[in-house]
Amino acid sequence: MSGKKIVAIIGSTGGGKSTLCNVLSGRSPDDALFPVGHGTAGCTYDTTTREVRGSEGSEFILVDTPGLDDPSGRDSENIAGMVVKLKELDHVTMFVVVLNGQRPRLDRSLSVMLILFQQMFGPEYLRNTIFLFSRWSFDKKSLKKRETTGVTEDYWVQQLNTALRRIDALTVPDGGVPGIFLDSMYDNEDATELQQFTAYHTEFFQKLDQFQDFPCQDFSAVKAEIDELKAELAEKEERIAEETRRKEEAEERTREETRRKVEAEEHAREETRRKEEAEKQALAAEAAAREQERVAKVALEKAAKEKRDRLEAERREAEAQARARAAVEQARKAEVQRKAAEKHAAEQQRRAALAKAEEERIKKEEEQRRLQPKYGPWEQKTLLINGAWLHNCKMNWGFAIKWKRKRWGWHVAPYHSCPGEEVQADSPLTPNQIVAEAKAHIAAVVGVGLDQIRDDVVLPCRGVGNINGGFPRWRVVWDNYMFTYFVRSKN
């Protein structure tokens, strides 16, 4: 193990550590290599070590640790067990702090863990540490919400580095701890989610290649030291809360004194304003009388001018309406003529199509009468064709209808008649081309000529028997599909 990179995964219970380990190992999120819990309860109670090969081909060692903030109060025992396991491994290359992207935070247990790691690996170990945000979706709804609120990837990386710097016992690098946003449960059919997952997945392994190994040093009394660190953090939080409360009370007293002083000044200003207002009102009354005389004269002149302007505007409006009515009438006549011409052209085309169809029908009947003596009567028969063979060799004969999320039922038909349902239309062929291919295949199977199979071959749409999964694009296919056709024998 000493020659391989070692990645330690740490974080709170239910944060998605085991799911992440499976994905980094190139496996499905719920693979049994790293058992996954459900809900907020964790499934990992002991430190688990696995030699894995990532999807990019690199071999490394993953260390899945028990979740912190364990409901049963076993944090101290879990961390002590983890320290023993890391000591056995001799070194660690990368420390991955997994945070739930829906509510990322540095709780007390995680802070204690980071301080303990600094004592184990030295003050520079945070240079080989990354924040990894799980459950950070890149679907359209989540992207729009983060764009509106401003709570983006850069926002959370900055917030968590600020929280790290508040912990006096930690030595945070100048550039801070970087963040990677890797959603293990991404939708691989969503182009944006697939692109973001691939980019952050590649960035993870690039950082793993860049980081150098940190040797594990000897430790004793780990459990007692963890409990002491927790107590110190709790005492510090209480002191900060008390200081904050006292500061808020002092600020509240200052605000109250300021409010009273402002009210007294406002009252004095109001008295002065009232005196000035009374003097202004007396002057205004005198000026108002003079203004009324002037306004009356101006109003008479204005009324006369407005009357002249109104009459002129009414005349111009009447002329404009007359011109508009004439333009509308002209446009209406032109539209009537256009529709009449289109109707005439459509009628000519319809008659020509009817004549052509009648001519083809007569020719077909004559041809059938000419060929009739060569064959016996038509017989209706059916043919079962294997569903897997049809889907793999004749995919152009059908289409898929969405049943459930990520499940599509494959139907064999020249066209689909399922309004309102989501359809994957795979065929570039026309309905007539599909029926013609089906007719040729049936003729080859039963050993007759094309002229012995009628054109109205019926494709079955749904199949018979059991349905089977495992086909590309989440499809299920029936065991067999029954085709109905008419055949005649040669006389």
N, C-alpha and C positions, 0 to 999 in steps of 0.2 A: 504493500500500500504506500510505502514511503515515496515512490516515484510518481504518484498520481496526484492530480489536483483534488482537494477535499473541500466540499461546500457544506457549510453548516446552516440549516434552515431553522430560524427561531421566530416566535411570535405568539400571540394570544390564542387561547382555545377557540376553535371554530373559525379561524381566519383563513383556512384553505391551504395549510402547509402541505398536507399529504397529497391533496389534489395537484398542487404545483409540482411536487416531487415526481408524480407519475408522468406529468406532461414533459418535464425536463428530461425524463428518462426515455422519451419518444414513445410513450404508451398512452392509452386512453385515460381520461381524468379519473375514472372510478376503478382502475386496474387494481388487482389484489396485491401488487408488489409493495405498495404503501397503502394499507387499508384506510378507507375514508369514512369519517363519521358523518352524521346527518344533523341538521339544525345547528344549535349553538353548542351542543355537547361534543367534546373531542373524542377521538377514537384512539389516539396515540398516547400510551401511558409510560412507555419506555423509549429511550433513545434508540432509533433504528438506523443501521448502517448498511448501505447497498452499493456494490460496484455496478455502475450502469454505463450504457453507451447512449449519448444524446442523439437526436434526430439528425444532427450535423456530422455525426461520426466520431465525435470526441469521447474518450473514455475518462471517467472521473468517479469520485466517491461522493454519494449524497448522504448527509446525516440529518434524518428527520427527528426533531426533538419534541418532547411533550409540550402541550400548550400551556402558556402562563395564565394567571388568574383562574386556576383550576377550581371548580365549584366545591370540590372536596377538601380544599386547603392544603394540597400536597405540593405547592410550588417549591418549597425549600428542598424536599426530598427529590423532586424531579430535576431541579437544577444541579443538585449534588451528584445525582446519577449521570447527568449529561457531562459534568466536568470529568468524571472518572472515564467515560467513554472517549472524550476528546484527548485526554492524557494518553490513552492506549493508542490513539491514532498518530501521535507524535507531532502533528502539525495541522493547521487549517489554512486554506488558500483564500476562501471568500466567506464572508458572513452576510447572510441574506435575512434582513428583518422584514417579515411578511406582515403587511397591514391590510385590514379589510377596507377596500376602497370606498365602501358605502359609509363608513364612519372611522377614518384613520385617526389614531391618537397614540401618544406615548403614555401608557399607564404606569403605575408605580412598579409593578413586577418587571415590566420590560426595561424600565430605567435601571433597576437593580441589576438585571442581567447585563446591560451594557457596561455598567461600572465594573462588575465582576470580570467581564471579558477584558477590560483595559488592564486590570491587575494581572490577568493571566498572560496576555499577549503584549503588553506594553502600551504606551500612550499613542503609538502610531497605528494601532490596529484599525481605527476607523477609516484609514485610507483604503483598506480592503473591504469596506462595508458598503452595501447598497440597501436602499429602501425598495421593496417590491410590493406594489399595490395590486392585490387580487380583487376580483369582482368589479373591475373598472371597465364597463362596457363601452364600445365605440359605435353603437347603433345610432340611427338618426335622432331619435328622441333624446338620448343621453347627451349627444354632442350639442344639440340645440339648447338644452337646459344649461349645460356648463357655459356655453357662449353667452347666454342671457345673464346668468348669475356671476360670471367671472371666476367661478371656482374651478380652475383648470389644473392641468398637471403641474405647471410651474408654481401655481399658488400653493399646492399641498407640499411640494418639495421644500419651498421656502419656509412654510409654517413649521414643518417638522425639524428643519435645521435650526430655526429660531428656538424651538423647545429644547433641542440638544444643548445649545449654548447656555441655556439657563441652568443646566446641571453642572455645578462647580467642579465635580470630581472627574468630568470628562474633558478630553482634549480633542476638540473638533478641528479638522483640517480647514485651511483658509477657504478652499472652494466648496466646503460643505460635503455632505454625503449625497451622492447622486440617487435618482429615483428611476425605476423601471415599472411600467404599467402593463402587466401581463395578465390578460383575462383567460384563465384556463378553460372556461366554458364558452369560448367565443363561437359564433355561428360561421362555419366555414363556407356557407353559401352567400354570406354578405361580403361583398368585395372590400368595403372599408374595414370591417372587423378583421378579415383575413390579412389585409395589408398591414394594419397596425400590429397584429400579433406577430407576424413574420419579422417586422422591423425591430420590435423590442426583444424578441427571441434571439435574433442575431446579435443585438447589442449585449445581451446577457453573456453569451459565450465569448464575445470579444473581450469583455472586462475580465472574464475568468482566465483567458490566455494572458492578459497583461499583468494580473496580480501575482506577487511573489508569496511563497509560503511563510506563515508565522509559526514558530515552534511553540508547543505547549510547555509551560513551566510547571514546577512542582507546587502543589497547594495542599493545605491541610485545614481542617475545621471549616470546610466550605459552607455547610449548612448554618453554622453559628454566624459566619460573616454575612451571609445573605440576610438572616433575620436582623442583624445589627444595621445593615444598610437600609433595610425597609423601615426600621424604627427611626433612623436619622432622617430619612426622607419624609416620614409622617410628621416628625417634630418640626422640620423646616416648613412643611406645608401649613401646619397650625400657626407658626410664627408669622408667616406671610399673610395668612388670613386675618390674624389679630391686628397686624400693622395696617392692613388694608381697611379694616373696620374703623380703627382709630382715625386714620387719614380721612375717611369718608365723613365721620362725625365732625371733624374739624372743618372740613370743607363746607358741610351743611350749616354750621354756625356762622362761618364767614359769609355764606350766601344770604343767610337770614339778616345779618347786620347790614349788608349791602342793600338788600331789598328795602329795609326800613328807611335807610338814608335816602335812597332814590325816591321813595314815596313822599318824604318830607320836601325834597327839592321840587318834586312834581306839583305838590300842593301850592308851594310859593309861586311857581311859574303860572299855575292856573289862575291865581288871584290877580297877578299882573296882566294876564291875557284878558280877563274879564273887563278890567278897567279900560284897557286899550280898545276892546271891542265896543264898549259903550260910546266912546268918543268917535270911533269910526262910523257907528250907526247914525249918529247925529249928522255928521258930514255927508254920509251917503244919502240920507233923506232929502237934504237940500239939493244935492246933485241929481237925485232921481227925478225931482219935479222938473228941473230944466231938461233932463234927458227925455222925459215923457213927451214934452212939446216937440223936441227934435224928431223923436221916433215916429210920432203921429204923422208928421210931414213926410218923412222918408217912406212910411208905410203906404201912403196914398200914391206916391210916385212909383213905388215898387209894384203895387197892385195893378196899376195901369200897364206897366211894362210886362208883367207876367201874363196879363190877358192877351196882349199882342203876341207874345211868344207862344202862348198856348194855341191860339188860333193858327199860327204858322206851322206849329208842330203837328196839329191835327190834319192840316192840309197835306203835309208831306207824308204822314202815316197812311192817309187814304190812298195816295198815289202808290206808295210802296206795297200796300196790300193788293191793289189792283194788279200790279206787275207780278206779285207772287202767285196770285190766283191764275193768271195767264200761264205762268211757267209750270204750275202744277197740272193744269189741264193738258198742256202740251206733253208733259212727261207721261201722264196717264194714257193718252192716245198712243204714244210710242210703245208703252208697255203692253197695251192691248194688241197692237200689231205684232209685237215680238212673240207674245204667247200664242197668237193665232198661227204664226209661221212655225213655231216649235211644235204645236199640236198637229199641224198638217204634215210636217216632216216625220213625226213619231208615227202617225197613222200610215204613211207610206212605208216606213220600215216594218211596222207590224204586218201589213198586208204582204210585203215581200217575204217576211219570215214565215208567215202561214203558208204562202204558196210553195216556198222551198221545202217546208216540213211535209206538206202534202205530197210533193213530188218524190221526196225521199221515202215516205211511207209506201207510195205506190210501187216504187222500185224495189223496196224491201219485200213487199208482198209478192211481187212477180218473181223475185229471186227465190223466196221461200217455196213458192209453188213449183218453180223449176227444179229445186233441189229435193222436194218432198219425196219423190219416188225413190231416192237413193237411201233413205234412212227410215228406221222404225219410229214409233211414238216416243215422246219425251218421258223420261222416268226421273222422279225426284229421289235423290240420294243424299247421304251425309258422309263427311270425312273428318275423322279426328286427327288433329295435327298437334304434336308436342309443343307445349307453351314455351319451354326454354329455347328450343330450336327456333321457333317463330321470332322470339324477342332478339336472339343473337344474330339470326340470318335475314329476317324480314322485318326489321324494326320500322321500315318505311310504310308498313301496312297499318300502323296503329298510332295511338297517342296515349298519354297518361293523364289521369284525373287525380287531383289531390284528395286523399281521404282524411288523413290526420297530418299533424306536423311531421314533416320529413318522411311521409309515406305516400306513395303514388301507385294507384292501381292501373296496370297496363291493359288497354282495351284494343281489340282489333276491329277496325271499321274505317270506311273511306272518309268519313267526316264525323265530327262530334256534335251531339245535340244536347248539350248539358249547360243551358244558360245559367250564369251566375256562379259556376264552379271554375276553379283555377285549373288550367289545362296546360300540359307540356306537349306542344305539337311538334313531333319529330320529323314528319314526312314532308319532303319537298315535292311529292307527287300529287297530281290531281286525283279526285275520287275515281274518274274513269280509268286512269293509269293503274291505280291500286287494284280495282276489280279485274282489269285485264291481266295483271301479273298473277292474281289469285287463280284466274281461269287457266292460265298456262301451267301453273304448278299442279293444279288438280288433274289436268289432262295428262301431264307427265307421270303423276303417281298412279292413276288408274289405267294408263296405257292406251289412251284414245287420242284422236286428232282434235285440234281446236274446233273444227266444224261440228264435232259431236257433243261439245259442251255449250250450253246456252250462255248468253252474255250476262244474264241476271243472277250471277253468283252472289249468295248472301253471306256476308262476313258476320261472325257471331257476336261481335262487341265483347261481352263478358265471356269468360271461360267456364269450364266444368272441372270438378274435382277440388283438390286442395290448392291453396295459394302458397307460394314460396317466395321468400325474401332473398337478399344477397345479391341483387342485381344492381347495376350502376344507377346512380342518382336516386337512391332510396326507393326503388321500385319493387312491387310484388307482382308475381305472374302466376296464373292458374296452371294446373298440370297439363290440361289439354284445351284446345279451342275447336268447336264443332262448326264446320263449314257446310252449308246446304247448296246443292247445285242440281241441275237437270242435265241428263245425259241420254243420248239415243244411239242405238246400234246401227251398223250398216246392214242393209239388206243383201 
